[in-house]
Amino acid sequence: MRALIAGRGPEWILDDVDVPTPGPDDVLIRNHAAGTNNADLPMLAEADPTTGGHGREFIAGFEYAGEIVAVGENAGRWAVGDFVMGSIPASFAEYVVVDHRFVLPRPDGLSSESACALPTGLLTEHGALTVAGFTAGQNVLITGATSGIGMIGVQMAKALGASSVIATTRTPAARQRLAALGADTVVVTDEENLTDAVLDATNGRGVDVVLDHVAGQTFADCLPATAEDGHVVNVGRLAGAASTIDLDALSYRHLTVHGVSFGFTRDTEMAGIIAGLLPDVLPAVARGEVRPVIDTTVDITDPVHLVDRLRSGDAKGKTVVTITQGGQE
């Protein structure tokens, strides 16, 4: 099969590798499209032997959408021909092997290009809302809301019954885009004080739940913008991993702070997170209430273009890798 290999240079290299063999608990999936993520470029750079990287080769990618072509004897209810999606390493390839517990059904009518851009965001944002004990009627703050995951978070919180969703962005040009996704209030952090703007939007009370994708000073600013007994979940660290916080803001408001990193979640926990998506989130996807924002699609045969687009910093949403075989999806 064809796959994009890291560890040989500054770009992924398209090469032929063996099709993986599924075990008794696995399914083999013919991959139709793969989604890119923030971790892809740093992992590529860390593996680049021409610039001092470790040089260990691996198949890149984390998200897939395709069709099951083989099923292990202990793979539960899955069957050959099922259209599926999910998140697993080594997804920039024509075939992926996945533990049957970690596979998501693909809603009817959802294209491979859209489906592959959803799993990481769905798992991450729903997992974070679950950790925070979110219930319908609460209000939610999403920082870094123009990130691929953040945009899914805005839509998901709204679809699951948030009374209001406040989204942050650094640029005024993103206001309309976030409002179209369901944000009730958009805070432009290059122009407004985050804490003051959130308190103004909530009549001084603060939000019940924060999903923070930025960290750094933004994480610190979220604490006094959170309601008493509220929950702050750090999901991402776009502004860096270090933050200096005011412990009075944390303690006097009786806040609970959670750290999550679902890419490193234990198998039993991940199975529970995936199971949690089935009753509420996937129906919302099927109704079109949660959808990915696709920037562009690039065929797997053009890895240089793919890397260039990701490095440009101009992408407005997900860049998707399309994977064709014999001219057909």
C-alpha positions, 0 to 999 in steps of 0.5 A: 500500500501507499503511505506517507513516511516521516523520518527521511527528510523535511517532507513526508515521502510517499512510499510502498509499505506492507498492508498491516495485518489485523489481529483478532480484536481488530478491523482492517479499513480501506482508507479514503481520506485522512485529516491533518492535525497540529501535531503532524508538523512538529512530529515531522520536524522531530524525525527529520535526520537532515536537521538533527532529528531522530530519523526513526521512520513512521507512517504519519497521520492520526485521522481516517475515514474509510470502509471496513474490508476485514474483521477479526474474530473478536471484533464485535458488531463490525462487518465488511462494508461498514463505512467508518471513521476514527482517530489512530496513528499511521492514518496517512495510508491506504489501509489502517488497522484499528482496535474495534473498540476505537472505531466510529460509525460514519453517519449516512451522507457524510463524505470521507473528506468531512468524516476524516476531519471530525474524529479528533475534534469530536473525541477531544471536545466531548471528552473535555465537556464530559470531564467538566461535568457539562450539562445542558443549560450551562454556558461555555467559553471556548478559547482558540475557537478558530482552531480546527478542534475549537470550531468543533467545540463551539458547534458541539457545545451549542448542539448539546444545549449550552445556554450560551457559547463564548468564543475567542479569536485573535482577529476581528475577521473571524467574528462572522465565521465563529458566529455562523458556527453558533457562538453567541459572543465572540471576544477578539483578544487582540482588542479586548480584555478576555476576563472583562469581556466574558464577565460582561457577557455573563452579567458578572457571573462568569462561565460554567465551563471553559475549554481552553485550547491556548494556555499561556496567559489565556489560561490565567485570564480564564480563571477569574472569568469562570463562575463559582464552582466552575470547571476549567479544562486545558485542552491545548497549548497553542501559546505555550505550556507555561502559565502564571496564575492568580491562585486567589482567582482559583481558590476563592471561586472554588474552581476545578481545573482539569488537564486532558490529553486524549492522544495519550489516554489509556485504552479503557478510558478511550473506549468510554469516550468513544461510547459517549459520542454515540447517543448524542454527538453522532446524531448531531453530526448526522443532522449537520449541527456539528461539521468540520471546516475544510480548508483544502484537500490534497491528494496523497501523491502530493506530499510537498504541497500538503506540507507547504499548505500546513506550514503556510499558516494560512489554512482556515480549517482542516487540510485533508489528504485524499486517498484514491485507488484506481481513480475511485474513492 
